[in-house]
Amino acid sequence: MHPGQAVVREGKALVYLPRVEDAVYKGSLEPSWLRVFYNPRMTLNRDLSVAALQAYIDLYAPHKPVNVVEPLTATGVRPVRYALEVEGVGFIYASDIDREAVRLAKLNAESNGALNVLLFHSDARALLYKLKTLRTPILVVDIDPFGSPAPFLQAALEALGDRGMIAATATDLAVLEGSKSRAAYRKYWARIVRVPPSKEIAVRVLLGYMARVAASLDKSLHPLLSYYEGHYIRVYALVERGARAADKMLGEHVGYAYHCDDKGYTGLVEPPCDNAREIGPLWTGGLWDKRYLERVYHEASRRRYLQSRDSLLKLLDIIIEEAEVDGFIHQRIDALASALRTSMPKRRRLLEALRSMGYNAVRTHFTPVGFRSNAPIEALTRVFKPF
């Protein structure tokens, strides 16, 4: 190990980090200051990725072994973990445009005995287009950039074989939530205004953009898992070939959300008031596949070595609950109470009241002051009045 270079354990991997001497501020590591990017706060993201990849291979992969691409690899921790922790993986192609990152990633692959991790010094898109010509198709592409995944999605979706899975992380939440509307239109071809359920809007804008790019390639998307955590959103989706399925997806699952300021309510598909603000185009369909979620939970649960296991299982618990009311956008209790000029009820009491009226109502992982329900705005208004 070189002077100043650290080594950490993540999952089953021992990971060499770049020199850390100049990246420590007040006793804490500042990831963006590292010569090669590594963020320990993304451990849950990578822990979940391991379970998610295993669930895909077991449930949906059309053949095994499954070849994977991670074209923005940095230290190489994710492909190394895939090699060590996931059964049924074939070759894992990883690349970075930074030579130092490739050197470090090769060190991590070799020191962990991950012989099926193949490293390239390459632009991410160039590698994806090159791998498109492989005889054995790529079945998983994992896009995990610092910022927006938008520049890489066309190449990723082109490289992906039929019934493959794409995973994409976005950390540019200010753009996706509507705080930077011009950038949102440039990057995602969507007009966004900031509304109370902004984190879910971010997920739906990303999925809507991915769906339109996929459709241009005669492919369709089926979301498997979508979530928000900390400072990023991440989506996993099954991708299938077929122009007819792509047309059906666009017609049924890509549209607009509408927000009523005077009601504090955001709805999908139909404007819930005359002066509603339009947001989109975005994904209006479901965000989750229940069968897949349950398998991911099983895979995360049985991997007792995962450092974020407890937090991860709590997150998945709520998402599995949310999947029972998929296809509806979540609402924020504080926004509704403020608009309706009533006191803010406790979430538990609100959910009980909605269920007593015959509606589905559950928690949401997007915010502790939110809920997901199939109740229309008229029913919510009646429920809020007593509070």
C-alpha positions as a Markdown table, in Angstrom:
| # | Residue | x | y | z |
|---|---|---|---|---|
| 1 | Met | 0.0 | 0.0 | 0.0 |
| 2 | His | 1.3 | 3.4 | -1.0 |
| 3 | Pro | 1.9 | 6.0 | 1.7 |
| 4 | Gly | -1.4 | 7.9 | 2.4 |
| 5 | Gln | -3.5 | 5.2 | 0.7 |
| 6 | Ala | -6.2 | 3.7 | 2.8 |
| 7 | Val | -8.0 | 0.4 | 2.6 |
| 8 | Val | -11.6 | -0.2 | 3.7 |
| 9 | Arg | -13.9 | -3.2 | 3.8 |
| 10 | Glu | -17.2 | -3.0 | 2.0 |
| 11 | Gly | -19.3 | -6.0 | 1.6 |
| 12 | Lys | -16.9 | -8.9 | 0.9 |
| 13 | Ala | -14.3 | -6.7 | -0.7 |
| 14 | Leu | -11.2 | -5.0 | 0.7 |
| 15 | Val | -11.0 | -1.8 | -1.3 |
| 16 | Tyr | -7.9 | 0.4 | -1.8 |
| 17 | Leu | -8.7 | 4.1 | -1.9 |
| 18 | Pro | -6.7 | 6.9 | -3.4 |
| 19 | Arg | -4.4 | 8.9 | -1.2 |
| 20 | Val | -6.6 | 10.4 | 1.5 |
| 21 | Glu | -4.2 | 12.9 | 3.1 |
| 22 | Asp | -5.6 | 15.9 | 1.1 |
| 23 | Ala | -9.3 | 14.8 | 1.3 |
| 24 | Val | -9.8 | 15.0 | 5.1 |
| 25 | Tyr | -11.6 | 18.0 | 6.6 |
| 26 | Lys | -12.2 | 18.3 | 10.3 |
| 27 | Gly | -11.6 | 14.6 | 10.7 |
| 28 | Ser | -14.0 | 13.5 | 8.0 |
| 29 | Leu | -13.4 | 12.3 | 4.5 |
| 30 | Glu | -14.6 | 14.6 | 1.7 |
| 31 | Pro | -15.3 | 12.3 | -1.2 |
| 32 | Ser | -15.2 | 15.0 | -3.9 |
| 33 | Trp | -11.6 | 15.9 | -2.9 |
| 34 | Leu | -10.3 | 12.4 | -3.6 |
| 35 | Arg | -8.1 | 11.9 | -6.6 |
| 36 | Val | -10.5 | 9.0 | -7.6 |
| 37 | Phe | -14.0 | 9.4 | -6.3 |
| 38 | Tyr | -15.3 | 7.1 | -3.6 |
| 39 | Asn | -18.2 | 7.9 | -1.4 |
| 40 | Pro | -18.8 | 5.9 | 1.8 |
| 41 | Arg | -22.3 | 7.3 | 2.1 |
| 42 | Met | -23.2 | 5.3 | -1.0 |
| 43 | Thr | -22.6 | 2.0 | 0.7 |
| 44 | Leu | -26.4 | 1.4 | 1.0 |
| 45 | Asn | -26.7 | 2.1 | -2.7 |
| 46 | Arg | -24.1 | -0.6 | -3.4 |
| 47 | Asp | -25.4 | -3.0 | -0.9 |
| 48 | Leu | -28.8 | -2.8 | -2.5 |
| 49 | Ser | -27.3 | -3.2 | -5.9 |
| 50 | Val | -25.9 | -6.5 | -4.9 |
| 51 | Ala | -29.3 | -7.8 | -3.8 |
| 52 | Ala | -31.0 | -6.2 | -6.8 |
| 53 | Leu | -28.6 | -7.9 | -9.3 |
| 54 | Gln | -29.0 | -11.3 | -7.7 |
| 55 | Ala | -32.8 | -10.9 | -7.8 |
| 56 | Tyr | -32.7 | -10.0 | -11.5 |
| 57 | Ile | -30.5 | -13.0 | -12.3 |
| 58 | Asp | -32.8 | -15.4 | -10.4 |
| 59 | Leu | -36.1 | -14.0 | -11.7 |
| 60 | Tyr | -35.7 | -12.4 | -15.1 |
| 61 | Ala | -32.4 | -13.1 | -16.8 |
| 62 | Pro | -33.0 | -14.9 | -20.1 |
| 63 | His | -29.7 | -16.8 | -19.8 |
| 64 | Lys | -26.8 | -17.3 | -17.4 |
| 65 | Pro | -24.1 | -16.3 | -16.8 |
| 66 | Val | -25.1 | -12.7 | -17.0 |
| 67 | Asn | -22.6 | -10.1 | -18.4 |
| 68 | Val | -22.6 | -6.8 | -16.7 |
| 69 | Val | -21.3 | -3.3 | -17.6 |
| 70 | Glu | -20.4 | -0.6 | -15.1 |
| 71 | Pro | -18.8 | 2.1 | -17.3 |
| 72 | Leu | -18.2 | 4.8 | -14.7 |
| 73 | Thr | -16.3 | 2.7 | -12.2 |
| 74 | Ala | -14.0 | 5.0 | -10.3 |
| 75 | Thr | -12.3 | 2.8 | -7.6 |
| 76 | Gly | -14.0 | -0.3 | -9.0 |
| 77 | Val | -15.7 | -1.2 | -5.8 |
| 78 | Arg | -19.1 | -2.0 | -7.4 |
| 79 | Pro | -17.9 | -4.5 | -10.1 |
| 80 | Val | -15.6 | -6.1 | -7.6 |
| 81 | Arg | -18.5 | -6.6 | -5.2 |
| 82 | Tyr | -20.7 | -8.0 | -8.0 |
| 83 | Ala | -17.9 | -10.5 | -8.8 |
| 84 | Leu | -17.5 | -11.6 | -5.1 |
| 85 | Glu | -21.1 | -11.5 | -3.9 |
| 86 | Val | -23.5 | -12.3 | -6.8 |
| 87 | Glu | -24.1 | -15.8 | -8.2 |
| 88 | Gly | -24.6 | -16.2 | -11.9 |
| 89 | Val | -22.5 | -13.3 | -13.1 |
| 90 | Gly | -20.2 | -13.7 | -16.1 |
| 91 | Phe | -17.9 | -11.0 | -17.2 |
| 92 | Ile | -18.1 | -7.6 | -15.6 |
| 93 | Tyr | -16.9 | -4.9 | -18.0 |
| 94 | Ala | -15.8 | -1.7 | -16.1 |
| 95 | Ser | -14.2 | 1.5 | -17.4 |
| 96 | Asp | -13.2 | 5.0 | -16.5 |
| 97 | Ile | -11.9 | 7.9 | -18.5 |
| 98 | Asp | -9.4 | 8.6 | -15.7 |
| 99 | Arg | -6.2 | 6.5 | -15.9 |
| 100 | Glu | -5.6 | 6.7 | -12.2 |
| 101 | Ala | -9.1 | 5.4 | -11.6 |
| 102 | Val | -8.4 | 2.4 | -13.9 |
| 103 | Arg | -5.1 | 1.7 | -12.2 |
| 104 | Leu | -6.8 | 1.7 | -8.8 |
| 105 | Ala | -9.8 | -0.4 | -10.0 |
| 106 | Lys | -7.4 | -3.0 | -11.5 |
| 107 | Leu | -5.6 | -3.1 | -8.1 |
| 108 | Asn | -8.9 | -3.7 | -6.3 |
| 109 | Ala | -10.0 | -6.4 | -8.8 |
| 110 | Glu | -6.6 | -8.2 | -8.6 |
| 111 | Ser | -6.2 | -8.0 | -4.8 |
| 112 | Asn | -9.7 | -9.4 | -4.3 |
| 113 | Gly | -9.3 | -12.2 | -6.9 |
| 114 | Ala | -12.1 | -10.8 | -9.0 |
| 115 | Leu | -10.7 | -12.3 | -12.3 |
| 116 | Asn | -13.9 | -11.8 | -14.2 |
| 117 | Val | -13.7 | -8.0 | -13.8 |
| 118 | Leu | -12.3 | -6.6 | -17.0 |
| 119 | Leu | -11.0 | -3.0 | -16.8 |
| 120 | Phe | -10.8 | -0.5 | -19.7 |
| 121 | His | -9.5 | 3.1 | -20.0 |
| 122 | Ser | -12.3 | 4.4 | -22.0 |
| 123 | Asp | -15.1 | 6.9 | -22.3 |
| 124 | Ala | -18.3 | 5.3 | -20.9 |
| 125 | Arg | -20.3 | 5.7 | -24.1 |
| 126 | Ala | -17.5 | 4.4 | -26.3 |
| 127 | Leu | -17.2 | 1.2 | -24.2 |
| 128 | Leu | -21.0 | 0.7 | -24.3 |
| 129 | Tyr | -21.2 | 1.0 | -28.1 |
| 130 | Lys | -18.2 | -1.3 | -28.4 |
| 131 | Leu | -19.8 | -4.0 | -26.2 |
| 132 | Lys | -23.0 | -3.8 | -28.2 |
| 133 | Thr | -21.3 | -6.0 | -30.8 |
| 134 | Leu | -20.5 | -8.8 | -28.4 |
| 135 | Arg | -21.7 | -12.3 | -29.4 |
| 136 | Thr | -23.2 | -12.8 | -25.9 |
| 137 | Pro | -25.4 | -9.8 | -25.1 |
| 138 | Ile | -25.0 | -7.5 | -22.2 |
| 139 | Leu | -27.9 | -8.1 | -19.8 |
| 140 | Val | -27.1 | -5.5 | -17.1 |
| 141 | Val | -25.9 | -1.9 | -17.4 |
| 142 | Asp | -25.3 | 0.0 | -14.2 |
| 143 | Ile | -25.0 | 3.8 | -14.7 |
| 144 | Asp | -23.8 | 5.5 | -11.4 |
| 145 | Pro | -22.4 | 8.9 | -12.3 |
| 146 | Phe | -21.6 | 11.9 | -10.2 |
| 147 | Gly | -24.6 | 14.1 | -11.4 |
| 148 | Ser | -26.9 | 13.2 | -14.2 |
| 149 | Pro | -27.2 | 9.8 | -15.9 |
| 150 | Ala | -28.8 | 11.4 | -19.0 |
| 151 | Pro | -25.7 | 11.6 | -21.2 |
| 152 | Phe | -25.2 | 7.9 | -20.9 |
| 153 | Leu | -28.7 | 6.4 | -21.2 |
| 154 | Gln | -28.9 | 6.2 | -25.0 |
| 155 | Ala | -25.6 | 4.2 | -25.2 |
| 156 | Ala | -26.7 | 2.1 | -22.2 |
| 157 | Leu | -30.1 | 1.2 | -23.7 |
| 158 | Glu | -28.5 | 0.4 | -27.1 |
| 159 | Ala | -26.0 | -1.9 | -25.5 |
| 160 | Leu | -28.5 | -3.8 | -23.5 |
| 161 | Gly | -29.8 | -7.1 | -24.7 |
| 162 | Asp | -33.5 | -8.2 | -24.7 |
| 163 | Arg | -35.0 | -8.6 | -21.2 |
| 164 | Gly | -31.9 | -7.0 | -19.8 |
| 165 | Met | -31.9 | -4.7 | -16.7 |
| 166 | Ile | -30.7 | -1.1 | -16.6 |
| 167 | Ala | -29.9 | 0.6 | -13.2 |
| 168 | Ala | -29.4 | 4.3 | -13.1 |
| 169 | Thr | -28.5 | 6.7 | -10.2 |
| 170 | Ala | -29.1 | 10.5 | -10.3 |
| 171 | Thr | -27.6 | 13.0 | -7.9 |
| 172 | Asp | -28.7 | 16.1 | -9.7 |
| 173 | Leu | -31.8 | 16.5 | -7.6 |
| 174 | Ala | -32.0 | 20.3 | -7.9 |
| 175 | Val | -32.6 | 19.7 | -11.6 |
| 176 | Leu | -35.0 | 16.8 | -11.3 |
| 177 | Glu | -37.0 | 18.3 | -8.5 |
| 178 | Gly | -37.6 | 21.6 | -10.4 |
| 179 | Ser | -35.3 | 24.1 | -8.8 |
| 180 | Lys | -33.4 | 24.4 | -12.1 |
| 181 | Ser | -36.1 | 24.3 | -14.7 |
| 182 | Arg | -33.9 | 25.3 | -17.7 |
| 183 | Ala | -31.4 | 22.5 | -17.0 |
| 184 | Ala | -34.3 | 20.1 | -16.5 |
| 185 | Tyr | -35.6 | 20.9 | -19.9 |
| 186 | Arg | -32.1 | 20.6 | -21.5 |
| 187 | Lys | -31.2 | 17.3 | -19.8 |
| 188 | Tyr | -34.6 | 15.5 | -19.5 |
| 189 | Trp | -36.8 | 17.2 | -22.1 |
| 190 | Ala | -39.3 | 17.9 | -19.3 |
| 191 | Arg | -40.9 | 21.1 | -17.8 |
| 192 | Ile | -40.8 | 20.8 | -14.0 |
| 193 | Val | -42.0 | 23.0 | -11.3 |
| 194 | Arg | -41.2 | 22.3 | -7.7 |
| 195 | Val | -44.1 | 20.7 | -5.8 |
| 196 | Pro | -44.4 | 19.0 | -2.4 |
| 197 | Pro | -43.8 | 15.4 | -3.6 |
| 198 | Ser | -40.7 | 16.6 | -5.5 |
| 199 | Lys | -38.5 | 13.6 | -4.8 |
| 200 | Glu | -41.1 | 11.3 | -6.5 |
| 201 | Ile | -41.4 | 13.8 | -9.3 |
| 202 | Ala | -37.6 | 13.4 | -9.7 |
| 203 | Val | -38.0 | 9.6 | -10.0 |
| 204 | Arg | -40.8 | 9.9 | -12.5 |
| 205 | Val | -39.0 | 12.5 | -14.7 |
| 206 | Leu | -36.0 | 10.2 | -14.9 |
| 207 | Leu | -38.1 | 7.2 | -15.7 |
| 208 | Gly | -40.1 | 9.2 | -18.3 |
| 209 | Tyr | -36.9 | 10.3 | -20.0 |
| 210 | Met | -35.5 | 6.7 | -20.0 |
| 211 | Ala | -38.8 | 5.5 | -21.4 |
| 212 | Arg | -38.8 | 7.9 | -24.3 |
| 213 | Val | -35.1 | 7.2 | -25.1 |
| 214 | Ala | -35.9 | 3.4 | -25.0 |
| 215 | Ala | -39.0 | 3.9 | -27.2 |
| 216 | Ser | -36.8 | 5.6 | -29.9 |
| 217 | Leu | -34.9 | 2.3 | -30.0 |
| 218 | Asp | -38.1 | 0.2 | -30.2 |
| 219 | Lys | -37.7 | -0.8 | -26.6 |
| 220 | Ser | -39.9 | -0.6 | -23.6 |
| 221 | Leu | -39.3 | -0.2 | -19.8 |
| 222 | His | -40.8 | -2.0 | -16.9 |
| 223 | Pro | -39.7 | -0.4 | -13.6 |
| 224 | Leu | -38.6 | -3.0 | -11.0 |
| 225 | Leu | -37.5 | -0.8 | -8.1 |
| 226 | Ser | -37.3 | 3.0 | -7.7 |
| 227 | Tyr | -36.3 | 4.9 | -4.6 |
| 228 | Tyr | -34.9 | 8.0 | -3.0 |
| 229 | Glu | -32.2 | 8.0 | -0.3 |
| 230 | Gly | -30.2 | 10.8 | 1.2 |
| 231 | His | -29.0 | 12.8 | -1.7 |
| 232 | Tyr | -29.8 | 10.7 | -4.8 |
| 233 | Ile | -32.5 | 8.7 | -6.6 |
| 234 | Arg | -32.0 | 5.3 | -8.2 |
| 235 | Val | -34.1 | 3.2 | -10.6 |
| 236 | Tyr | -33.9 | -0.4 | -11.8 |
| 237 | Ala | -35.9 | -1.3 | -14.9 |
| 238 | Leu | -36.4 | -4.3 | -17.2 |
| 239 | Val | -35.9 | -3.5 | -20.8 |
| 240 | Glu | -37.6 | -5.5 | -23.6 |
| 241 | Arg | -37.4 | -5.2 | -27.4 |
| 242 | Gly | -40.5 | -4.5 | -29.5 |
| 243 | Ala | -42.0 | -1.5 | -31.2 |
| 244 | Arg | -45.6 | -2.5 | -30.3 |
| 245 | Ala | -44.7 | -2.7 | -26.6 |
| 246 | Ala | -42.9 | 0.6 | -26.8 |
| 247 | Asp | -46.0 | 2.3 | -28.3 |
| 248 | Lys | -48.1 | 0.8 | -25.6 |
| 249 | Met | -45.7 | 2.0 | -22.9 |
| 250 | Leu | -45.8 | 5.6 | -24.3 |
| 251 | Gly | -49.5 | 5.6 | -24.6 |
| 252 | Glu | -50.3 | 4.2 | -21.1 |
| 253 | His | -47.4 | 5.2 | -18.8 |
| 254 | Val | -45.8 | 8.4 | -20.1 |
| 255 | Gly | -47.8 | 11.6 | -19.4 |
| 256 | Tyr | -48.1 | 14.4 | -17.0 |
| 257 | Ala | -48.5 | 15.2 | -13.3 |
| 258 | Tyr | -50.7 | 18.1 | -12.2 |
| 259 | His | -50.4 | 20.2 | -9.0 |
| 260 | Cys | -53.1 | 22.4 | -7.4 |
| 261 | Asp | -51.6 | 25.1 | -5.2 |
| 262 | Asp | -54.9 | 25.9 | -3.5 |
| 263 | Lys | -55.4 | 22.3 | -2.5 |
| 264 | Gly | -51.7 | 21.3 | -1.9 |
| 265 | Tyr | -52.4 | 18.2 | -4.0 |
| 266 | Thr | -50.5 | 16.6 | -6.8 |
| 267 | Gly | -52.2 | 14.0 | -9.1 |
| 268 | Leu | -51.3 | 11.9 | -12.1 |
| 269 | Val | -53.0 | 11.7 | -15.5 |
| 270 | Glu | -56.0 | 14.1 | -15.0 |
| 271 | Pro | -55.9 | 17.7 | -13.7 |
| 272 | Pro | -57.5 | 17.7 | -10.3 |
| 273 | Cys | -58.5 | 21.4 | -10.5 |
| 274 | Asp | -59.0 | 24.1 | -13.2 |
| 275 | Asn | -55.8 | 26.0 | -12.5 |
| 276 | Ala | -53.5 | 23.0 | -12.1 |
| 277 | Arg | -49.8 | 23.4 | -13.0 |
| 278 | Glu | -48.6 | 20.8 | -15.5 |
| 279 | Ile | -45.3 | 18.8 | -14.9 |
| 280 | Gly | -43.7 | 16.5 | -17.5 |
| 281 | Pro | -43.7 | 14.5 | -19.6 |
| 282 | Leu | -42.9 | 11.9 | -16.9 |
| 283 | Trp | -43.6 | 8.3 | -16.0 |
| 284 | Thr | -47.2 | 7.9 | -14.8 |
| 285 | Gly | -47.2 | 4.2 | -14.3 |
| 286 | Gly | -46.1 | 2.0 | -11.4 |
| 287 | Leu | -42.7 | 2.4 | -9.8 |
| 288 | Trp | -42.2 | -1.2 | -8.5 |
| 289 | Asp | -42.6 | -4.9 | -9.3 |
| 290 | Lys | -43.8 | -6.5 | -6.1 |
| 291 | Arg | -42.4 | -10.0 | -6.9 |
| 292 | Tyr | -39.0 | -8.4 | -7.6 |
| 293 | Leu | -39.1 | -6.3 | -4.4 |
| 294 | Glu | -39.8 | -9.4 | -2.3 |
| 295 | Arg | -36.9 | -11.2 | -3.8 |
| 296 | Val | -34.6 | -8.2 | -3.3 |
| 297 | Tyr | -35.7 | -8.1 | 0.4 |
| 298 | His | -34.9 | -11.8 | 0.7 |
| 299 | Glu | -31.4 | -11.4 | -0.9 |
| 300 | Ala | -30.6 | -8.4 | 1.4 |
| 301 | Ser | -31.9 | -10.2 | 4.5 |
| 302 | Arg | -29.8 | -13.3 | 4.0 |
| 303 | Arg | -26.6 | -11.3 | 3.5 |
| 304 | Arg | -25.8 | -10.6 | 7.1 |
| 305 | Tyr | -22.4 | -9.1 | 6.3 |
| 306 | Leu | -23.9 | -6.0 | 4.6 |
| 307 | Gln | -22.9 | -2.9 | 6.5 |
| 308 | Ser | -26.2 | -1.1 | 5.8 |
| 309 | Arg | -28.4 | -4.2 | 6.2 |
| 310 | Asp | -30.6 | -2.8 | 9.0 |
| 311 | Ser | -31.2 | 0.5 | 7.2 |
| 312 | Leu | -31.7 | -1.2 | 3.9 |
| 313 | Leu | -34.3 | -3.6 | 5.2 |
| 314 | Lys | -36.2 | -0.7 | 6.8 |
| 315 | Leu | -36.2 | 1.1 | 3.5 |
| 316 | Leu | -37.4 | -2.0 | 1.6 |
| 317 | Asp | -40.1 | -2.6 | 4.2 |
| 318 | Ile | -41.7 | 0.7 | 3.5 |
| 319 | Ile | -41.3 | 0.4 | -0.3 |
| 320 | Ile | -43.0 | -3.0 | -0.3 |
| 321 | Glu | -45.8 | -1.4 | 1.6 |
| 322 | Glu | -46.0 | 1.4 | -1.0 |
| 323 | Ala | -46.1 | -1.1 | -3.9 |
| 324 | Glu | -49.6 | -2.1 | -2.7 |
| 325 | Val | -50.8 | 1.4 | -3.8 |
| 326 | Asp | -48.6 | 1.7 | -6.9 |
| 327 | Gly | -49.7 | 4.0 | -9.7 |
| 328 | Phe | -50.6 | 6.9 | -7.4 |
| 329 | Ile | -48.3 | 9.7 | -6.4 |
| 330 | His | -47.6 | 10.3 | -2.7 |
| 331 | Gln | -49.0 | 13.4 | -0.9 |
| 332 | Arg | -47.4 | 15.5 | 1.9 |
| 333 | Ile | -49.5 | 16.0 | 5.0 |
| 334 | Asp | -48.0 | 19.4 | 5.7 |
| 335 | Ala | -48.8 | 20.7 | 2.2 |
| 336 | Leu | -52.4 | 19.5 | 2.4 |
| 337 | Ala | -52.9 | 20.9 | 5.9 |
| 338 | Ser | -51.5 | 24.2 | 4.9 |
| 339 | Ala | -53.6 | 24.6 | 1.7 |
| 340 | Leu | -56.8 | 23.4 | 3.5 |
| 341 | Arg | -56.0 | 25.6 | 6.5 |
| 342 | Thr | -56.3 | 22.9 | 9.0 |
| 343 | Ser | -54.1 | 21.5 | 11.7 |
| 344 | Met | -51.6 | 18.8 | 10.6 |
| 345 | Pro | -52.7 | 15.3 | 11.7 |
| 346 | Lys | -50.4 | 12.5 | 12.7 |
| 347 | Arg | -49.7 | 10.2 | 9.8 |
| 348 | Arg | -51.0 | 7.1 | 11.7 |
| 349 | Arg | -54.4 | 8.7 | 12.5 |
| 350 | Leu | -54.7 | 10.0 | 8.9 |
| 351 | Leu | -54.0 | 6.5 | 7.4 |
| 352 | Glu | -56.5 | 4.9 | 9.8 |
| 353 | Ala | -59.2 | 7.5 | 8.8 |
| 354 | Leu | -58.6 | 6.8 | 5.1 |
| 355 | Arg | -58.7 | 3.1 | 5.5 |
| 356 | Ser | -62.0 | 3.4 | 7.5 |
| 357 | Met | -63.5 | 5.1 | 4.4 |
| 358 | Gly | -62.4 | 2.1 | 2.2 |
| 359 | Tyr | -59.3 | 3.6 | 0.6 |
| 360 | Asn | -55.8 | 2.1 | 0.5 |
| 361 | Ala | -53.4 | 4.3 | 2.5 |
| 362 | Val | -49.8 | 3.5 | 3.4 |
| 363 | Arg | -46.6 | 5.2 | 4.4 |
| 364 | Thr | -44.0 | 6.5 | 1.8 |
| 365 | His | -40.3 | 6.2 | 2.0 |
| 366 | Phe | -39.9 | 9.6 | 0.2 |
| 367 | Thr | -40.7 | 11.6 | 3.4 |
| 368 | Pro | -41.8 | 11.0 | 7.0 |
| 369 | Val | -44.6 | 13.5 | 6.5 |
| 370 | Gly | -46.0 | 11.8 | 3.5 |
| 371 | Phe | -48.5 | 9.0 | 2.6 |
| 372 | Arg | -49.6 | 7.1 | -0.5 |
| 373 | Ser | -53.3 | 6.5 | -1.2 |
| 374 | Asn | -55.8 | 6.0 | -3.9 |
| 375 | Ala | -58.2 | 8.5 | -2.2 |
| 376 | Pro | -59.2 | 11.4 | -4.5 |
| 377 | Ile | -58.7 | 15.0 | -3.4 |
| 378 | Glu | -62.4 | 15.2 | -2.4 |
| 379 | Ala | -62.0 | 12.4 | 0.1 |
| 380 | Leu | -58.8 | 13.9 | 1.4 |
| 381 | Thr | -60.5 | 17.2 | 2.0 |
| 382 | Arg | -63.2 | 15.5 | 4.0 |
| 383 | Val | -60.7 | 13.6 | 6.1 |
| 384 | Phe | -58.6 | 16.7 | 6.9 |
| 385 | Lys | -61.5 | 18.8 | 8.0 |
| 386 | Pro | -61.9 | 17.1 | 11.5 |
| 387 | Phe | -58.2 | 17.8 | 12.2 |
